[in-house]
Amino acid sequence: MIMRWIKRIILVLVILGVGFFGYQVGVYVGEEKILGTPPQIISQDGEIPEKVDFSVFWEAWRKIESDFLKKEKINYQEMVYGAIRGMLETLEDPYTTFFDPQEAEEFEEELSGKYQGVGMMIGIKENQLTVISPLEGSPAQKAGLRARDKILRIDGTYTKDISIEEAVKLIRGVKGTKVKLLIQRKGWPDPKEFEIQREVIKIPTLKWELKEGNIALIEIFQFNKILTSEFKKAAVEILNSKAEKIILDLRNNPGGYLEVVQEIAGWFLEKGQVVVWQDWGEGKKRKAFRSKGPSKFSQYPTLVLINEGSASGAEILAGALRDNRQVQLIGETSFGKGSVQEQVFLSDDSSLKITIANWLTPNGNLIDEKGLEPDIKVELTEEDLKAGRDPQLEKAIELLKSK
């Protein structure tokens, strides 16, 4: 499934499963490479970059062809894919990645909302493989993994300098098999090992319930492709209920499609208000993504819950409501995934996912790496979880009851 020509899924984020947008590639390599003539490197503006000697690549290629002992191990297509991955690694951006055809197909499957795995999103935070958020009801959540957990080892492989894609390959697997993760969590004196059994994961969209007689608690778990229709159904129910106020729970929501975030924001903002800015930097003009309505909840007193697992699209929606309506954010600082990726499919159905811009809140605040600071900080401790307490939700209810 391909979203328009530009796919904006803000995290990164990769879902761990059996596998958590197009620009031209600025290099042309024609049939010359097969014939052995080193091609010329041409940039997008038609100029030849200085000090780029591509002939050394073919020199190494031919040397492998002629001298490598185990000729049966040579796979030319995999060598090409490996060269692309190596090229991207030099950019030192964990969200600019390459998918071979099989990986690209699995990535599409994951975004559709159902796959096999442990059910969590991962990213790179402070140069360390990190849990963005475990998905609702997933094996990862049931095992006790939490947002911001550092993944130090996957089975026998340590994760220092590992890419997201390499980590996904190590963690993914078929239903019924198990994976061991060595986890370091803030406040723990030593890491702990978690053994998690992989299952078929169906990513939930949302649920809502009435609190205190007139407060609609809406939990959005991910901005996947079916959320728009599911939210419309829930909205009709809420509008026909006794609800007069709303708590929007975006905790542990790792993001999803920008178009879906924009649709959901339209229920809470007036038509035309900015949901998010796309900033390409270098003096280029920003692009505004605006609310399209229907604005049915724009007059409802609203509060938003966020935590360290709120990332990407969840941060965009929370920032849009705060900047446009002064909606207060309650909880803990969000993850800080605010870069824009485009995915372009190549001629053999492999694909590149390239970071091309940053998201800014309507007031122009950068999300990436910084995250959103809550207006009212309320921590959710290990003791709270064990006791079944939710002080963040309790605080939101307390504040709304007085409005």
Summary of the structure (lengths in Angstrom):
residues: 403
radius of gyration: 22.9
end to end distance: 43.6
largest distance: 78.2
contacts: 1323
relative contact order: 0.14
helix: 28%
strand: 27%
